[in-house]
Amino acid sequence: MDNTVIISIHNYKTAGVTFHSVIDRQFRSDQILNANLIGIDAARNLIIESSNEFKRNIKIIHGHFPFGWGTFFPQKSTYITFVRNPIERVISDYYYCRKFHLAHNYQYASRMSFKEYLTCGEILNIDNGQTRFISGDLSTPYGMNNQEMLDKAIHNIDTHFSLVGITEKFDESLILANYIFSWNKFYYASKNVTSEKGEVIDEDILELIRSRNQLDIKLYEHALAKHNAAIQQIPFMFARTAFLESSKMLYNTLHPVFKMLKNIMSSSKSE
């Protein structure tokens, strides 16, 4: 896949920030385009307006954009993404957005109860948001998505995606990426984690989430079945898992030490 650009769709609250830290180790910095960093509209315009030489140098683009960006490149493209249990994803989305003022929906979550957040009708991301991104449809109004959107998303997964990782099976998904792309250096520390939910989720809230994410639930089930089948085809899975676990343990032990030493050295140079 040397001449193929990888289009990495980052569904909100699916461990995409942690996954990008892994991506950073697989390519040179000039081969990675982080659309979240420069802004989705800016990234889209940059790609469309740039020369084919610039586009061919890009090996992977990652960000909160929908399916379809592969058409912006002259070379072949393939897609990857992560999906998450839709109920857990929406819960995480609300509490993350309520807590962080730079979050994508802070202006809503910070002033709304969870029920208001779910029923205001303005937040597409919590209305089958994963199906929207993977189908490439971000224009259908809230509450109007249908079976056609789900069929399109499933077709895209089956036809255009080399990897659909599962957030709840993150390590297995990294091993699958290694098997497909020959990636390595998979050690990581979890990033952008919503650590405090703040309150018990009432059953009526859970039912609201389910009712607004029926397509996402079916999409997740499809992706999970494909993931489990793919994992069964990987040889020496136990050894691969053990190696990843030991790499993570070593990284999470040594990385804070190296980071502290780097900060000390930087401080001493500035004095």
For each residue, the residues with C-beta under 8 A, 3 or more apart:
1: 4 6 78 162 181
2:
3: 56 75 76
4: 1 75 76 77 78
5: 55 58 59 60 61 70 73 75 76 77 78
6: 1 59 60 61 77 78 79 80 162 181
7: 60 61 67 69 70 77 78 79 80
8: 19 20 23 60 61 62 63 79 80 81
9: 63 65 66 67 79 80 81 133 134
10: 14 16 19 20 36 62 63 64 65 81 82
11: 14 16 64 81 82 83 84 89 129 130 133 134
12: 16 64 89 93 104 125 129
13: 84 89 92 93 96 194
14: 10 11 81 82 83 84 89 130 167
15: 18 19 82 84 167 170 190
16: 10 11 12 19 20 62 64 82
17: 20 21 191 192
18: 15 21 22 170 188 189 190 191 192
19: 8 10 15 16 22 23 62 82 165 170
20: 8 10 16 17 23 24 34 36 62
21: 17 18 24 25 188 189 191
22: 18 19 25 26 174 177 183 185 186 188
23: 8 19 20 26 27 32 60 62
24: 20 21 27 29 32
25: 21 22 184 185
26: 22 23 60 181 183 184 185
27: 23 24 31 32 59 60
28: 31 32
29: 24 32
30: 57
31: 27 28 57 58 59 60
32: 23 24 27 28 29 58 59 60 61 62
33: 38 43 46 47 58 60 61 62
34: 20 37 38 61 62 63
35: 38 39 40 43 44 61 62 63 64 65
36: 10 20 39 40 62 63 64
37: 34
38: 33 34 35 42 43 46
39: 35 36 42 43
40: 35 36 43 44 63 64 65
41: 44 45
42: 38 39 45 46
43: 33 35 38 39 40 46 47 61 63 65
44: 35 40 41 47 48 65 69 72
45: 41 42 48 49
46: 33 38 42 43 49 50
47: 33 43 44 50 55 58 61 69 72 73
48: 44 45 72
49: 45 46
50: 46 47 54 55
51: 54 55
52: 55 56 74
53: 56 57
54: 50 51 57 58
55: 5 47 50 51 52 58 72 73 74 75
56: 3 52 53 73 74 75
57: 30 31 53 54
58: 5 31 32 33 47 54 55 61 73
59: 5 6 27 31 32
60: 5 6 7 8 23 26 27 31 32 33
61: 5 6 7 8 32 33 34 35 43 47 58 69
62: 8 10 16 19 20 23 32 33 34 35 36
63: 8 9 10 34 35 36 40 43
64: 10 11 12 16 35 36 40 104 133
65: 9 10 35 40 43 44 69 133
66: 9 69 132 133 134 135 136 137 138
67: 7 9 79 133 134 135 136 153 156 160
68: 71 136
69: 7 44 47 61 65 66 72 73 77
70: 5 7 73 77 78 79 160
71: 68 77
72: 44 47 48 55 69
73: 5 47 55 56 58 69 70 77
74: 52 55 56
75: 3 4 5 55 56
76: 3 4 5
77: 4 5 6 7 69 70 71 73
78: 1 4 5 6 7 70 160 161 162
79: 6 7 8 9 67 70 156 160 161 162
80: 6 7 8 9 161 162 163 164 165 177
81: 8 9 10 11 14 133 134 161 163 164 165
82: 10 11 14 15 16 19 164 165 166 167 170 173
83: 11 14 130 134 164 165 166 167 219 220 223
84: 11 13 14 15 88 89 92 130 166 167 168 220
85: 88 89 167 168 220
86: 89 90 128 130 209 213 216 217 220
87: 90 91 206 209 210 213
88: 84 85 91 92 168
89: 11 12 13 14 84 85 86 92 93 129 130 167 216
90: 86 87 93 94 118 126 209 212 213
91: 87 88 94 95 197 201 209
92: 13 84 88 89 95 96 194
93: 12 13 89 90 96 97 105 125 126
94: 90 91 97 98 109 114 117 126
95: 91 92 98 99 109 194 196 197 198
96: 13 92 93 99 100 103 192 194
97: 93 94 100 103 104 105 106 108 109 110
98: 94 95 106 109 110 198
99: 95 96 103 194 196
100: 96 97 103 106
101: 106 110
102: 106
103: 96 97 99 100 106 109
104: 12 64 97 125
105: 93 97 108 109 117 123 125
106: 97 98 100 101 102 103 109 110
107: 110 111
108: 97 105 111 112 117 120 122 123
109: 94 95 97 98 103 105 106 112 117
110: 97 98 101 106 107
111: 107 108
112: 108 109 116 117 120
113: 116 117
114: 94 117 118 201 205
115: 118 119 204 205 208
116: 112 113 119 120
117: 94 105 108 109 112 113 114 120 123 126
118: 90 114 115 126 205 208 209 212
119: 115 116 208
120: 108 112 116 117 123
121: 142 143
122: 108 142
123: 105 108 117 120 126 127 142
124: 127 129 132 138 142
125: 12 93 104 105 129 132
126: 90 93 94 117 118 123 129 209 212 213
127: 123 124 132 142 143 145 212 213
128: 86 131 132 145 149 150 212 213 214 215 216
129: 11 12 89 124 125 126 132 133 213 216
130: 11 14 83 84 86 89 133 134 153 216 219 220
131: 128 134 135 145 149 150 153 215 216 219
132: 66 124 125 127 128 129 135 137 138 140 145 149
133: 9 11 64 65 66 67 81 129 130 136 138
134: 9 11 66 67 81 83 130 131 153 156 157 219
135: 66 67 131 132 149 150 152 153 156
136: 66 67 68 133 152 156
137: 66 132 140 145 149 152
138: 66 124 132 133
139:
140: 132 137 144 145 149
141: 144
142: 121 122 123 124 127
143: 121 127 212
144: 140 141
145: 127 128 131 132 137 140 149 150 215
146: 149 150
147: 150 151 215
148: 151 152
149: 128 131 132 135 137 140 145 146 152 153 215
150: 128 131 135 145 146 147 153 154 215 218 219
151: 147 148 154 155
152: 135 136 137 148 149 155 156
153: 67 130 131 134 135 149 150 156 157 215 219
154: 150 151 157 158 219 222
155: 151 152 158 159
156: 67 79 134 135 136 152 153 159 160 161
157: 134 153 154 160 161 164 219 222 223 226
158: 154 155 161 226
159: 155 156
160: 67 70 78 79 156 157
161: 78 79 80 81 156 157 158 164
162: 1 6 78 79 80 180 181
163: 80 81 173 176 177 180 181
164: 80 81 82 83 157 161 223 226 227
165: 19 80 81 82 83 169 170 173 174 176 177 227
166: 82 83 84 169 170 172 173 223 224 227
167: 14 15 82 83 84 85 89 170
168: 84 85 88
169: 165 166 172 173 227
170: 15 18 19 82 165 166 167 173 174
171: 174 175 241 244 245 248
172: 166 169 175 176 227 231 241
173: 82 163 165 166 169 170 176 177 227
174: 22 165 170 171 177 178 183 186 244
175: 171 172 178 179 186 231 234 237 240 241 244
176: 163 165 172 173 179 180 227 230 231 234
177: 22 80 163 165 173 174 180 181 183
178: 174 175 181 182 183 184 186 240
179: 175 176 234
180: 162 163 176 177
181: 1 6 26 162 163 177 178
182: 178
183: 22 26 174 177 178 186
184: 25 26 178
185: 22 25 26
186: 22 174 175 178 183 244 247 248
187: 244 247 248 250 251 252
188: 18 21 22 191 248 251
189: 18 21 251 252 255
190: 15 18 193
191: 17 18 21 188
192: 17 18 96
193: 190
194: 13 92 95 96 99 197
195:
196: 95 99
197: 91 95 194 201
198: 95 98
199:
200:
201: 91 114 197 205 206
202: 205 206
203: 206 207
204: 115 207 208
205: 114 115 118 201 202 208 209
206: 87 201 202 203 209 210
207: 203 204 210 211
208: 115 118 119 204 205 211 212
209: 86 87 90 91 118 126 205 206 212 213
210: 87 206 207 213 214 217
211: 207 208 214
212: 90 118 126 127 128 143 208 209
213: 86 87 90 126 127 128 129 209 210 216 217
214: 128 210 211 217 218
215: 128 131 145 147 149 150 153 218 219
216: 86 89 128 129 130 131 213 219 220
217: 86 210 213 214 220 221
218: 150 214 215 221 222
219: 83 130 131 134 150 153 154 157 215 216 222 223
220: 83 84 85 86 130 216 217 223 224
221: 217 218 224 225
222: 154 157 218 219 225 226
223: 83 157 164 166 219 220 226 227
224: 166 220 221 227 228
225: 221 222 228 229
226: 157 158 164 222 223 229 230
227: 164 165 166 169 172 173 176 223 224 230 231
228: 224 225 231 232
229: 225 226 232 233
230: 176 226 227 233 234
231: 172 175 176 227 228 234 237
232: 228 229
233: 229 230
234: 175 176 179 230 231 237 240
235:
236: 239 240
237: 175 231 234 240 241
238: 241 242
239: 236 242 243
240: 175 178 234 236 237 243 244
241: 171 172 175 237 238 244 245
242: 238 239 245 246
243: 239 240 246 247
244: 171 174 175 186 187 240 241 247 248
245: 171 241 242 248 249
246: 242 243 249 250
247: 186 187 243 244 250 251
248: 171 186 187 188 244 245 251 252
249: 245 246 252 253
250: 187 246 247 253 254
251: 187 188 189 247 248 254 255
252: 187 189 248 249 255 256
253: 249 250 256 257
254: 250 251 257 258
255: 189 251 252 258 259
256: 252 253 259 260
257: 253 254 260 261
258: 254 255 261 262
259: 255 256 262 263
260: 256 257 263 264
261: 257 258 264 265
262: 258 259 265 266
263: 259 260 266 267
264: 260 261 267 268
265: 261 262 268 269
266: 262 263 269 270
267: 263 264 270 271
268: 264 265 271
269: 265 266
270: 266 267
271: 267 268
